């Protein structure tokens, strides 16, 4: 019997880098709020909570949220009918 197994990668979270200017725009002073950290210690990514989907910026070593912005109702899922205009 020839058994072949297929490995599906499954869901993944795309994380984005954050710049020092972006952190300053949201009111984070790295030197004061996170001594010894750099902008490379912060990541932007989507999260699902009891309030729905959000795009957050977190300090990765401590997982402290510094920004939390509401995202789309279905998060990363886009319906094929999204841009469909029916008259």
C-alpha positions as CSV (number, residue, x, y, z in Angstrom):
1,X,0.0,0.0,0.0
2,X,1.4,3.3,-1.0
3,X,0.7,6.0,1.5
4,X,1.4,9.6,0.6
5,X,1.0,12.3,3.1
6,X,0.4,15.9,2.2
7,X,1.4,18.6,4.6
8,X,-0.8,21.6,4.5
9,X,1.0,24.7,5.9
10,X,-2.2,25.9,7.7
11,X,-2.9,29.4,8.8
12,X,-0.2,31.9,9.3
13,X,0.0,35.4,10.7
14,X,1.8,38.1,8.7
15,X,3.8,40.3,11.0
16,X,5.0,43.7,9.9
17,X,7.9,45.9,11.0
18,X,7.3,49.2,12.8
19,X,9.4,52.3,12.4
20,X,10.6,54.7,15.1
21,X,8.5,57.4,13.4
22,X,5.3,55.3,13.6
23,X,5.9,54.6,17.3
24,X,6.4,58.3,17.9
25,X,3.1,59.1,16.0
26,X,1.2,56.8,18.4
27,X,2.9,58.4,21.5
28,X,5.6,55.8,22.3
29,X,8.9,57.2,23.5
30,X,11.1,54.1,23.3
31,X,13.8,55.5,25.5
32,X,11.3,56.3,28.3
33,X,8.6,53.6,27.9
34,X,10.8,50.7,26.8
35,X,14.5,51.3,27.9
36,X,17.0,49.3,26.0
37,X,14.6,48.5,23.2
38,X,14.6,49.5,19.5
39,X,12.0,49.7,16.8
40,X,13.0,46.2,15.8
41,X,11.5,44.9,19.1
42,X,8.0,46.0,17.9
43,X,5.7,44.1,15.4
44,X,2.4,44.9,13.8
45,X,-0.1,42.0,13.3
46,X,-3.8,41.1,13.4
47,X,-5.4,39.6,16.5
48,X,-8.9,38.3,17.3
49,X,-10.4,39.2,20.6
50,X,-13.8,39.2,22.2
51,X,-14.3,42.6,20.6
52,X,-13.5,41.4,17.0
53,X,-10.4,41.7,14.8
54,X,-7.8,44.4,15.5
55,X,-4.4,45.4,14.1
56,X,-2.1,45.7,17.0
57,X,1.5,46.9,17.6
58,X,3.2,45.0,20.4
59,X,6.5,45.1,22.1
60,X,7.6,41.5,21.4
61,X,9.8,40.9,24.5
62,X,7.0,41.8,26.9
63,X,3.9,41.5,24.6
64,X,2.8,44.9,25.7
65,X,0.2,46.4,23.3
66,X,1.1,50.0,22.3
67,X,-1.6,50.3,19.6
68,X,-4.9,48.6,18.9
69,X,-6.9,49.6,15.8
70,X,-10.2,47.9,14.8
71,X,-9.9,45.9,11.6
72,X,-12.5,44.4,9.2
73,X,-15.3,42.3,10.6
74,X,-14.0,39.1,9.2
75,X,-10.3,39.9,9.6
76,X,-8.1,38.3,7.0
77,X,-11.1,36.7,5.2
78,X,-12.2,38.5,2.1
79,X,-15.5,37.5,0.5
80,X,-15.5,37.1,-3.2
81,X,-18.6,39.4,-3.3
82,X,-16.8,42.2,-1.6
83,X,-16.5,44.5,-4.6
84,X,-19.6,43.2,-6.4
85,X,-22.1,45.9,-7.2
86,X,-25.6,44.6,-7.9
87,X,-28.1,47.2,-9.1
